[in-house]
């Protein structure tokens, strides 16, 4: 099993770590840390699973789907992409909701810039409730305390980026 091999390799690496032989283990530790922190391999794994999930049926599909979601929820980059897609989907499919968000987007951006999470989510929640629409799970994920304020801003900016298209015929400064 590959997971056991990875665990064994990590244990091998842990055993090498000693203050007397830094040059022997440093590069391996650095590359290993990069794999985990940069998340590139997780991104590749998620994409590979997404390619095959439609060909799986029943209980096995649910298991693979839940694994994909688990990977994606662990990485901010995935959430940023999901927020962009969610915003784009609203723009493409729901003109009323899209216009309502666009009207408030500058106020929301200002509150995000000021770091006022509650105000931002409150404004967005109000828009969804008034339009009788379900509040997106991606936006619920945004307010979790595990994300620092700069990441929160990036999430909100990503979501709102689809709504900030200039209107044709108007000059932008």
VOSEDREN-151666 format. One record per residue (C-alpha): x, z, y; residue number from 0. Coordinates in steps of 0.25 Angstrom, whole numbers. Example, Ala and Ser with C-alpha at 12.3 -4.5 7.8 and 13.67 -1.06 7.14 Angstrom:
<atoms>
xx;zz;yy;resi
49;31;-18;0
55;29;-4;1
</atoms>
This chain:
<atoms>
xx;zz;yy;resi
0;0;0;0
6;-4;14;1
1;9;21;2
9;17;11;3
21;8;13;4
20;10;28;5
19;25;26;6
31;25;17;7
39;16;27;8
35;26;38;9
40;38;30;10
53;30;28;11
55;29;42;12
51;43;45;13
62;47;35;14
73;39;43;15
70;46;56;16
82;55;59;17
89;59;72;18
102;55;65;19
98;40;62;20
90;35;74;21
96;21;73;22
91;20;59;23
77;22;61;24
74;20;76;25
70;5;75;26
61;7;63;27
54;18;70;28
53;10;83;29
47;-2;75;30
37;7;67;31
32;14;80;32
30;0;87;33
22;-4;75;34
13;8;76;35
12;9;91;36
12;-6;95;37
1;-8;85;38
4;-23;83;39
3;-21;68;40
-10;-14;69;41
-15;-26;78;42
-10;-36;68;43
-17;-28;56;44
-30;-27;64;45
-30;-42;66;46
-27;-45;52;47
-39;-36;48;48
-48;-42;58;49
-45;-56;52;50
-50;-52;38;51
-61;-42;41;52
-72;-53;42;53
-68;-57;27;54
-71;-43;22;55
-84;-38;18;56
-91;-25;16;57
-85;-11;16;58
-71;-18;16;59
-74;-25;29;60
-79;-11;35;61
-65;-5;31;62
-57;-16;37;63
-66;-16;50;64
-64;-1;52;65
-49;-3;50;66
-48;-13;60;67
-56;-5;70;68
-47;7;67;69
-34;-1;70;70
-41;-7;83;71
-45;7;88;72
-31;12;87;73
-25;2;96;74
-28;1;111;75
-25;-14;110;76
-36;-17;101;77
-46;-9;110;78
-41;-17;122;79
-44;-30;114;80
-58;-25;109;81
-62;-21;123;82
-58;-35;129;83
-66;-41;118;84
-78;-32;120;85
-78;-35;135;86
-77;-50;132;87
-88;-49;123;88
-97;-42;133;89
-93;-53;143;90
-96;-64;133;91
-109;-58;127;92
-116;-49;137;93
-117;-54;151;94
-125;-42;157;95
-116;-32;151;96
-104;-40;155;97
-109;-41;170;98
-112;-26;170;99
-98;-23;166;100
-92;-33;175;101
-99;-27;187;102
-93;-13;184;103
-80;-18;179;104
-72;-15;192;105
-78;0;193;106
-74;2;178;107
-60;-4;181;108
-58;6;192;109
-63;18;184;110
-54;14;173;111
-42;12;183;112
-45;26;187;113
-45;31;173;114
-60;36;173;115
-63;33;158;116
-77;40;159;117
-81;32;171;118
-77;19;165;119
-84;21;152;120
-96;27;159;121
-97;14;167;122
-95;5;155;123
-105;14;147;124
-115;13;158;125
-114;-3;158;126
-116;-4;143;127
-128;6;143;128
-135;-1;155;129
-134;-14;147;130
-139;-8;134;131
-126;-11;127;132
-118;-3;117;133
-105;3;123;134
-93;-4;116;135
-85;4;106;136
-72;-1;112;137
-76;6;126;138
-79;19;118;139
-65;18;112;140
-59;16;126;141
-63;30;131;142
-56;38;119;143
-46;48;125;144
-35;42;116;145
-33;31;126;146
-26;34;139;147
-31;30;152;148
-22;18;153;149
-27;13;140;150
-42;16;144;151
-40;7;156;152
-34;-4;148;153
-46;-3;139;154
-56;-4;150;155
-48;-15;157;156
-49;-23;144;157
-63;-21;142;158
-66;-25;157;159
-57;-37;157;160
-68;-46;152;161
-77;-42;163;162
-68;-45;175;163
-69;-60;175;164
-70;-66;189;165
-83;-73;192;166
-82;-87;195;167
-83;-92;209;168
-77;-79;215;169
-64;-78;221;170
-55;-67;215;171
-44;-60;224;172
</atoms>
